[in-house]
Every structure is written in C-alpha cells, then in structure tokens.
Amino acid sequence: MEEKGEGETDFTVIETASDTLDSSIKFHLVTDILGFVLFMHQQIPSLLQDLTLEFDELNTEFAELETAIVQAETCSLRRNHASRKREVRMGIRRLEKLMNTISSFRTALQLMITEFPAIQRVILILGSSPLRPLNVYELNFSCETAASGGEFTRNRVAETLSKKAIRVLVSKGAGSSSSAGPTKLFLFVEAPSSINLHLHFLPKRDFRYGKKIVPFKVRFSCRTKNLEREACADDTHPTKAITSHSSNVDDVIWQERTLYRNSKEQKKRTTTHKMLQEKNGNVGNQGSTCAILNDISFNDLSGFSAGILSKAWLPGHPQLKSE
C-alpha cells in the first residue's frame, strides 16, 4: 500500500503487513535504492547486478584458462589461451576497484546495522558536496526492528518493498535529471553516538543540505503499527515504548565515512582521525543528532563512458518503469 504522508507533500508511505521490519531487509532496501540512484543518474554504465555478474564470470574464466594453459597439448592452443587470458585480466582490472568498493560498502553497512538494527533514517546525496547536493533521497523506517542475527540473506519481503520503493521514486521523477559527469555519492545513516566503528565511520557533529533542494522521501511503515496508533489515539494510558526505538535523540551523532583513491591520503586521514580521538577522547560520546556513512566515490573505471562512483550493491534489481 502506498500513500502520501500526512503533512509532508513529498513523503510517500510504503506499508508492510508485518509487525516488524527485519534489519536485513533494511540493508537490502538501502543498497538496492543506492544502486538505483547510481544507475539512474548515469554514474555507472549498467546495473550493478550485471557488473557483478560480469566480474564473477571473468574470474571464473580466468581460473579455467590458467588450468587450460597448463594442460594444452600444442603451442598454438597454448598461445590462444594465453591471449584470451590477457583479455580477461584486463576486464578484471577494469572492474576490480568497483567490486572492492562494493564489498567494502556492504561490510561497513552490515556492521552498522548489526551494531544498531533500529536505524530509522537514511539519506543518499548525489553531488560534489553534502552541502551542495544535486539530488537527495531520504528513507525513513518507522517499523519496529527485528534483529537479523548477523544474517543478511535476501527474501521476498525485501524484493517486494524494493520494487515498490523504486516504482515510487520513478513515478516522482527520480533520475529524470542526470549529472553532467562523474560526481560523489554520500550515504548518511542515523545512529547513536555510542557506536564505535572508527575504522569505517568518522563522527561529524552537524549536517544539513540547502533548503532549495527538494528531496525524494519514502517512509517504510508497518500496517499493524499504524492500526494500533489509531486505536490508541484516545487512550489515556500510552503503551510502553519498544526498546529498539527508545534511543534518546541527544544520543545520536553524524558520523562520516570517506574513501580515497590515493592510499597515502587515506592513511594520512586515518592517522589524523586517531590523533583527534586521543586528544578529545571518545568523540562518539559527545552526542548530537545523527550518523553518516558518506563520500563513496570512484570515477576511473576505464573503458566506460559514464564514470563510476559507487559503493553499492543491486542484486535482483526490479523493473525501473512505474506501473
């Protein structure tokens, strides 16, 4: 079921019949929509699931060619295998950085969701800076969260909600304006300041983008919870809050994750962050309003016309056309 959020003209509510939303479903929703954003804004040349499949096939073929070269009985056959092996190696190198970035993104997001399953807000920003975005996508999760126990397998619920969300975004005009060229992608996740993932996230006190930008907003809500709210609207004895959403607003902070193509620059940034932690103590405990994973950017996938910036994963991508 899809409906407009009350009092929010750009907010669309997508309801699920379940009482809770599994944390693994949140993971797949975020990664699917992130991949959709990259593809629709021409930051990657094709769907990430297709790029991933191509990369896996190239690695499989490379291993088979290595065996075939050893077992080749004639010099001409060996030369043919060696020539094809060089071509496959070039294809692997072309995709390797992107695939490593995808893997790193998935790991970081899974760690965040494992530490804090009750994530309620995610913001995706495409642009040169979070303060000067080209496009903003906001995802809200108002359902109570059931921990996945570290399992992030894809299921039918995740697939269905992902299709609904992408259809909604397409119907609202998402992706209708493409970027002039390669740009950066920022992923913001709201989480408590007590979470300590300093190898993946850097704390940031405040964040807000320009008021001129109209974000695409989608809220995932549990139908059962909405019915309970309506039934208890006039109840003088409010129900007890569920612990998964009981985090104090003052206990959340913006955290930042930045990836660099230059390993020396990345090492320098990591060293600087550690020095600041030693000087200021546990930065994460200072408190503010939200948490971020951001600045995911690579734009040098040679051989592709549209640059790459990416830390995304798009398995089982649904139809992009609205129904």
Secondary structure, DSSP 8 states (H G I E B T S, - for coil): -EEE-TT-TTEEEEEESSSEEEHHHHHHHHHHHHHHHHHHTTSSSS-HHHHHHHHHHHHHHHHHHHHHHHH--SHHHHHHHHHHHHHHHHHHHHHHHHHHHHHHHHHHHHHHHHH-TT--EEEEEEEEETTEEEEEEEEEE-SEEE--TT-----HHHHHHHHHHHHHHHHTTTTSS--SS--EEEEEE--BTT---TTT-EEES-----TT---EEEEEEEHHHHHHHHHTTT-SS-----GGG---GGGB-EEE----S-HHHHHHHHHHHHHHHHHHS-GGGG-BS--EEEEE-----TT-SS--------TT----S--
